[in-house]
Amino acid sequence: MEELFAIAAAMEREAIAGYSALVQRMQRENRPELARVFEQLVAEESGHLNNIAYWSRRVTGSEPDLSAIRWDLDPTFDDEGASVVAPELLSAYRAFSIAVRNEERAFAFWTYLASRSPSDDLREAAEQMAREELSHIATLRRERRRAFHMQRAATATDLQRWPLAPLEERLAALLETKAEAGNAAAKALLGRLAAEARTRADALLRAPLGRSPLLDRVEPAGIETARAVGELLLDAYLDLAERLPGEEERERAQHYAAQLLDCISATRAGG
């Protein structure tokens, strides 16, 4: 447990250092609006670090100790070129997109660790870390949507409403089409993801989760690729996981969101 908390603290400190460096760069480049965005991300990660420290004290009796880590950790924070690209090419939307992808990588790490933990205590702690990252992803994706809508206003005539089940069927069809052009490994992976999407669609028809307002005004471009549809569905499930009244329904929405993260990761390379 000491090592687990140390790893979690190390990952948060790496993110804080990365975003702090971007704050300094935006200040040097006279981009105060972007400096404020990265300052917000520093504050967010600092809050995560404080939560880990509190949890460590409660469980182990001490603060996270980085000396407990028995191997060299690979870097988990990626600024995706924000430290070197021309600041004119950066935006609040891009900044939050970077943060979302970093949280998704952290979620994948804790999910992987939970599946391979040698004891129930470690598995449960890793699962809790994964749930925390899912919550962080929801927060940052919400900020990213706000930044997007401030950056670009869509015309209402091109928008349409999509219920969850038909959108899952759309995702399954796009994944199957994408699988046809891939190699054997890609076909197997995308085929499995398509089957999961159809399973979710069937479950939603039998027991609807409710309506997410995020799917009331969908642009045509938002349903053209598997990745875009996966992103839409992920946002919708994260939204429902926060608003649904029943614990069982919220857990179901979180489970679907976790599956969509795997799907988005698989489609990110090819769109």
C-alpha positions in Angstrom: 0.0 0.0 0.0 2.9 2.4 0.8 4.2 1.8 -2.8 0.8 2.3 -4.3 0.3 5.7 -2.6 3.9 6.7 -3.6 3.2 5.9 -7.2 0.0 7.9 -7.2 1.7 10.9 -5.6 4.6 10.7 -8.1 2.1 10.8 -11.0 0.3 13.8 -9.6 3.6 15.7 -8.9 4.7 15.0 -12.4 1.5 16.6 -13.8 1.8 19.6 -11.4 5.4 20.2 -12.6 4.3 19.9 -16.3 1.4 22.3 -16.0 3.5 24.7 -13.9 6.1 24.9 -16.6 3.3 25.7 -19.1 2.0 28.5 -16.8 5.5 30.0 -16.8 5.8 29.7 -20.6 2.4 31.4 -21.2 3.4 34.2 -18.9 6.6 34.7 -20.8 4.7 34.7 -24.1 2.2 37.2 -22.7 -0.7 34.9 -23.0 -2.4 35.5 -19.6 -5.7 33.8 -20.6 -3.8 30.5 -21.3 -1.7 31.0 -18.2 -4.9 31.0 -16.2 -6.1 27.8 -17.8 -2.9 26.0 -16.9 -3.0 27.5 -13.4 -6.5 25.9 -13.1 -5.0 22.6 -14.0 -2.2 23.0 -11.5 -4.8 23.7 -8.8 -6.8 20.6 -9.9 -3.8 18.3 -9.7 -2.7 19.8 -6.4 -6.1 18.9 -5.0 -5.7 15.4 -6.3 -2.3 15.2 -4.6 -3.8 16.5 -1.3 -6.5 13.8 -1.4 -3.8 11.1 -2.0 -1.8 12.4 1.0 -4.9 12.3 3.2 -5.8 8.8 2.1 -2.2 7.6 2.7 -2.1 9.1 6.2 -5.5 7.4 7.0 -4.5 4.0 5.6 -0.7 3.8 6.3 -0.2 6.4 9.0 2.2 8.5 7.0 2.6 10.7 3.9 3.4 9.1 0.5 7.2 8.3 0.5 8.7 8.2 -3.0 11.5 6.0 -1.7 9.0 3.2 -1.4 8.8 2.9 -5.3 11.0 0.0 -6.3 11.5 0.7 -9.9 12.0 3.7 -12.3 8.6 4.9 -13.3 8.0 5.7 -17.0 6.8 9.3 -17.5 3.0 9.5 -17.5 2.6 13.2 -18.2 2.6 14.4 -21.9 2.2 18.0 -22.8 1.8 17.0 -26.5 4.2 19.7 -27.6 2.5 22.5 -25.8 5.9 23.5 -24.3 7.4 24.1 -27.7 4.6 24.8 -30.2 3.9 28.5 -31.1 1.5 29.8 -28.4 -0.8 31.1 -31.1 -1.6 27.5 -31.9 -2.7 26.8 -28.4 -6.2 27.4 -27.0 -8.2 26.6 -23.8 -9.8 23.8 -25.7 -6.5 22.3 -26.6 -5.2 22.7 -23.1 -8.1 20.8 -21.6 -7.8 18.2 -24.3 -4.2 17.6 -23.2 -5.4 17.3 -19.6 -8.2 14.8 -20.5 -5.8 12.5 -22.4 -3.4 12.6 -19.4 -6.2 11.6 -17.0 -7.3 8.8 -19.4 -3.7 7.4 -19.4 -3.8 7.5 -15.6 -7.2 5.7 -15.6 -5.8 3.0 -17.9 -2.8 2.6 -15.6 -4.8 2.1 -12.4 -7.3 -0.2 -14.2 -4.3 -2.3 -15.4 -2.8 -2.4 -11.9 -6.2 -3.4 -10.3 -6.5 -6.3 -12.7 -3.0 -7.6 -11.6 -2.9 -6.8 -7.9 -1.8 -9.7 -5.8 -4.1 -8.9 -2.8 -7.7 -7.7 -2.3 -6.5 -4.6 -0.4 -4.3 -3.5 -3.3 -6.9 -4.3 -5.9 -9.6 -2.3 -4.1 -7.2 0.7 -3.7 -6.2 0.6 -7.4 -9.9 0.4 -8.3 -10.6 3.4 -6.1 -7.7 5.3 -7.8 -9.3 4.4 -11.2 -12.7 5.7 -10.0 -11.0 9.0 -8.9 -9.4 9.4 -12.3 -12.8 8.8 -14.0 -14.2 11.6 -11.9 -11.3 13.8 -12.9 -12.0 13.0 -16.6 -15.6 14.0 -16.2 -14.6 17.4 -14.7 -12.0 18.1 -17.4 -14.2 17.0 -20.3 -16.9 19.4 -19.0 -14.3 22.2 -19.0 -13.2 21.2 -22.5 -16.8 21.3 -23.8 -17.3 24.8 -22.3 -14.1 25.9 -24.0 -15.2 24.4 -27.3 -18.5 26.1 -27.3 -16.9 29.4 -26.4 -14.5 28.9 -29.3 -17.0 27.8 -31.9 -20.7 28.3 -32.2 -22.6 25.7 -34.3 -25.6 26.5 -36.4 -28.8 25.1 -34.9 -30.1 24.0 -38.3 -27.4 21.3 -38.6 -28.0 19.8 -35.2 -30.1 16.7 -34.3 -31.0 14.7 -31.2 -29.5 11.2 -30.7 -30.8 8.7 -28.1 -28.2 6.5 -26.4 -29.2 3.1 -27.9 -29.2 4.2 -31.6 -25.9 6.0 -31.0 -24.4 2.8 -29.7 -25.7 1.0 -32.8 -24.1 3.7 -34.9 -20.8 3.1 -33.0 -21.0 -0.7 -33.5 -21.5 -0.2 -37.3 -18.6 2.2 -37.6 -16.3 -0.1 -35.6 -17.3 -3.1 -37.9 -16.6 -1.0 -41.0 -13.2 0.0 -39.5 -12.4 -3.6 -38.6 -12.8 -4.7 -42.3 -9.8 -2.6 -43.3 -7.5 -3.7 -40.4 -5.2 -6.7 -39.8 -6.2 -9.7 -37.9 -5.4 -8.2 -34.5 -7.3 -5.0 -35.3 -10.3 -7.0 -36.6 -10.4 -9.0 -33.4 -10.2 -5.9 -31.1 -12.6 -3.8 -33.1 -15.0 -6.7 -33.4 -15.0 -7.1 -29.7 -15.6 -3.4 -29.1 -18.5 -3.5 -31.7 -20.0 -6.4 -29.8 -19.8 -4.5 -26.6 -21.5 -1.5 -28.2 -24.4 -3.7 -29.4 -24.7 -5.3 -25.9 -25.0 -1.8 -24.4 -27.5 -0.8 -27.0 -29.7 -3.9 -26.2 -29.4 -3.2 -22.5 -30.4 0.4 -23.0 -33.5 -0.7 -25.0 -34.5 -3.1 -22.2 -33.6 -0.7 -19.3 -33.1 2.9 -20.5 -30.7 5.0 -18.4 -32.4 8.3 -19.2 -31.6 11.2 -21.5 -28.4 13.2 -21.5 -28.9 16.8 -22.8 -25.4 16.5 -24.3 -27.0 14.4 -27.1 -29.8 16.8 -27.8 -27.8 18.9 -30.3 -25.3 16.7 -32.1 -23.5 18.0 -35.2 -23.3 15.8 -38.3 -19.5 15.7 -38.0 -20.0 14.2 -34.5 -21.3 10.9 -35.9 -19.0 10.3 -38.9 -16.2 8.3 -37.2 -16.1 5.7 -34.5 -13.8 7.9 -32.4 -16.2 10.9 -32.6 -19.2 8.7 -31.6 -17.2 7.1 -28.8 -16.4 10.6 -27.5 -20.0 11.6 -27.6 -21.1 8.5 -25.7 -18.4 8.9 -23.1 -19.5 12.5 -22.4 -23.1 11.3 -22.1 -22.4 8.5 -19.7 -20.1 10.6 -17.5 -22.9 13.2 -17.4 -25.5 10.6 -16.4 -23.1 9.1 -13.8 -23.3 12.4 -12.0 -27.0 13.1 -12.4 -28.9 9.8 -12.1 -30.7 9.4 -8.8 -30.1 5.7 -8.2 -26.7 4.3 -7.2 -27.2 1.2 -9.4 -27.9 3.4 -12.4 -24.9 5.6 -11.7 -22.6 2.6 -11.4 -24.0 1.3 -14.7 -23.2 4.6 -16.4 -19.7 4.6 -15.0 -19.2 1.0 -16.2 -20.3 2.1 -19.7 -18.0 5.1 -19.5 -15.0 2.9 -18.6 -15.8 0.7 -21.7 -15.9 3.7 -23.9 -12.5 4.8 -22.7 -11.1 1.5 -24.0 -12.9 2.0 -27.3 -11.6 5.6 -27.8 -8.1 4.5 -27.1 -8.4 1.8 -29.7 -9.8 4.2 -32.4 -7.6 7.2 -31.6 -4.8 6.1 -33.9 -7.0 5.8 -37.0 -10.0 8.1 -36.3 
